[in-house]
Amino acid sequence: MKKKVLFITGSLNQTLQMHQIASELPDMDCWFSQLFTDSRIGNFLLHRTSIFNGVIMSDKFRLKSEAYLRQYDLQIDYRAQLHTYDLVVYCSDMIVPVRMRQTKTIWVQEGMVDKYTILSKIVKKLGLPPSLCGNTSLNGSSNVCDIYCAASQGYKSYFVKKGTDAHKIVVTGMPNYDDIEQFLDNDFPHRNYVMVATTDMRETFRFENRPAFIREAVQIANGRPLLFKLHPNENFERAEIEIRQHAPADTMIYKSGNTNHMIANCCELITQYSTVVYTGIALGKKVHSWFDLEQLEQLCPEQNGGISAQTIAGICRRYLKHNGDKADFNPQMIPVPKKTVHEYAEVLLSKD
C-alpha cells in the first residue's frame, strides 16, 4: 500500500509550496488539510465567531486553500479525520496537535518569520503556546517536529539560536523563492516604478500607522511613479481609500496579480514585514524593509535553480523508509534531485 502523507496548508503561498512538494511524490497517497487545532475553545473562536478571520486557521483562508486544492483534484482531509498518516508535512510548527506528534513530522519554511519581540521572548521563556505571540515570530523555533527544512544557512543559524536542535535542520531552499531570476521574464506592462508591498498587520491584530507609511513611500519615490501591491489578506477598500488620500493621483494600486513579476520590473522596492523583500534582494533591487537589511541579506533564501520542492520530497521519501527510532534518522544527507544535477552544479559554480 502507498504511504499516506498529510500536507498542512495555510496561506495560498503555503498551499502552493505543499502542492509542489506533493507533486514530487507520485508514489505516495497525498492528502491536504488547512492548519488546525484540536482545542474546543480554539475551534469555537475560529469557526463560530469572526474574531480571528485574519489568521490562516480561519475559514476564510481554509476555503481559499480548498478551492485551490479542488482546482487540481487534490485530496482534502480537513483536521485529519479520515485517515491515519505515515508522515505529516507542516508549514507551521506553532500549532501541532498532540495526537499528530506520534507521527513522523517535517516542517517546511514558507517565508520570513515576524520580528522577535519581548512578547515572543516571554512566551518562549514560559513555555506557553507559540500562537499567543499573535504573529509568526516563533515559527520554526518550537523544536516539536522531527525535521526542519530551512530556506538558507542564515535561517538555520537563526532557528538554532531560537531553540530548535541544529541536527534537525536541513538547508533545502524554499519553494517559490529558490529561482527568483525566472521572474525577470514576464509580461507585466509597467516598468521603472517604485513599488510598495504592504502587509496585513492590522488584520492580524498589530498596530500600523498606514497613512504615515504611505507618506514615507511618496517621499522615497520623490516624483517617480508609484505602484502599491496590497497584501491579499488586507481590507482592500480601506487600503485604497488611504492610498488615494495620501499618494499622488496617478499611483497604481493592484489587489491581485503576480507580485514577483511586479518586483522584477520595479526600480526600487519598499516593504514592511513581507517575504517578497527577498525577491528584491535576489534581483539586486534597492530595497527598504522594517527588518534590518544586513540581516535580511544573510537570511535570503538559497537560489538553487528551483529544486527545493524536489529536495524536500527526497527527504520525505527517505524518512518514510526509515524504520528505526525517530532520533536515529539523520536528515543531513540531502539527496540532490537527479534530473537537475547539472543545473544545480551550474548554479553552485556561478557562486564561486
C-alpha positions, -999 to +999 in steps of 0.1 A: +000+000+000+011+036-007+023+055+023-001+082+034+013+118+037-007+148+050+004+182+039-007+211+062-017+243+043-023+279+053-020+309+031-021+304-007+017+307-008+020+278+018-006+258-002+013+263-034+045+251-017+029+220-003+014+212-037+049+215-053+063+190-028+034+166-031+038+167-069+073+152-065+058+122-045+035+105-071+043+071-054+026+084-021-010+088-012-010+126-006-037+145+013-041+181+024-055+199+054-056+235+065-036+242+097-059+232+126-062+229+163-079+202+184-088+228+211-125+231+216-122+267+226-099+275+197-123+259+172-153+277+186-135+311+182-123+302+147-155+288+133-183+304+153-170+340+156-153+365+133-126+374+159-098+356+141-108+360+105-073+373+097-054+342+108-045+313+085-066+288+105-098+308+099-125+296+075-117+324+051-082+311+045-093+274+046-119+280+019-094+297-004-069+269+001-095+242-005-108+260-036-072+258-050-068+221-040-101+212-057-090+230-088-062+205-091-082+175-079-062+171-047-074+151-018-087+170+013-088+157+048-095+187+070-083+182+106-070+147+097-103+129+104-104+104+075-070+086+078-040+078+100-009+091+083+027+079+080+041+115+077+028+150+082+044+179+065+038+212+083+040+248+071+040+260+108+052+243+140+034+268+162+003+246+164+009+208+162-019+189+180-007+163+205-023+134+185-002+143+155+031+143+173+033+105+174+035+106+136+067+114+117+067+152+111+086+175+088+084+213+089+089+234+057+098+271+059+074+291+037+086+327+042+102+351+066+093+350+103+080+380+121+102+401+142+112+386+176+097+408+203+096+410+241+063+391+240+080+364+219+107+361+245+082+358+273+061+332+256+092+312+248+106+315+283+074+305+300+068+276+276+034+290+265+018+281+232+037+300+204+004+312+189+000+335+219+026+358+202-001+368+177+024+366+149+049+341+133+080+352+153+083+317+168+076+297+136+104+272+132+116+276+168+093+252+186+115+221+181+084+198+181+089+185+145+114+158+137+130+175+107+131+212+097+137+224+061+152+259+062+155+284+034+191+292+040+221+287+062+213+321+078+178+309+088+193+276+101+215+296+125+185+318+134+163+288+143+191+272+163+195+304+184+158+304+190+157+268+203+154+242+175+181+215+176+207+220+149+209+183+138+172+185+129+176+214+105+185+209+068+191+238+044+169+228+014+160+262+000+124+274-001+099+265-028+085+297-045+117+316-036+145+294-049+146+305-085+140+343-085+157+350-118+128+333-136+106+363-128+126+386-150+108+371-180+073+384-176+046+403-194+037+428-167+030+460-186+047+486-164+084+493-156+107+516-137+084+525-109+088+525-071+069+495-057+053+493-023+043+458-010+020+462+020+014+438+050-017+426+068-006+439+102-040+454+111-059+423+100-037+402+124-041+425+154-009+445+151-006+483+151+002+502+119+001+539+110-007+533+074-010+570+064+025+576+077+038+547+058+022+559+026+036+594+030+071+579+036+068+559+004+058+590-015+089+607-001+112+578-012+096+578-047+104+615-050+083+621-081+088+587-097+058+565-105+044+546-075+028+512-075+011+496-045+006+459-043-018+451-015-015+421+007-042+395-002-054+394+034-060+432+036-092+452+038-089+464+002-115+491+004-099+508+034-064+504+019-073+520-014-090+550+003-059+556+023-036+555-007-058+578-027-058+602+002-021+603+008-004+594-025-004+611-060-035+607-081-017+585-107-005+560-081-011+524-094-029+500-070-030+463-075-051+439-054-041+408-073-015+397-099+020+382-098+039+401-071+072+387-082+067+400-117+059+434-104+091+434-083+112+423-112+101+453-132+104+479-104+134+502-098+131+502-060+111+481-035+095+493-003+083+467+022+072+463+058+072+428+071+070+408+038+088+378+024+087+394-010+117+416+001+138+385-007+127+387-043+140+423-045+173+413-027+179+383-050+173+405-081+197+432-069+170+458-063+174+487-038+150+476-010+135+491+021+122+470+050+112+473+086+137+444+092+175+450+094+187+449+058+221+434+067+203+405+085+180+400+055+210+396+032+222+368+055+188+352+057+179+354+020+167+320+006+192+298-013+189+302-051+193+266-063+175+267-097+141+257-084+149+223-069+138+229-033+105+210-036+123+180-051+149+181-024+123+182+004+103+154-013+135+134-013+138+139+024+102+129+029+108+097+010+139+088+029+123+095+062+092+073+053+116+044+045+133+048+079+121+020+102+141+029+134+135+054+161+129+090+150+161+101+168+182+077+148+173+093+114+200+116+100+184+143+078+216+160+069+224+138+038+204+158+013+197+138-019+202+162-049+174+155-075+190+135-103+170+153-131+185+187-122+220+177-110+237+195-139+216+227-135+223+227-098+261+223-104+260+253-127+243+274-100+269+264-075+297+272-099+283+306-107+286+315-070+323+308-069 
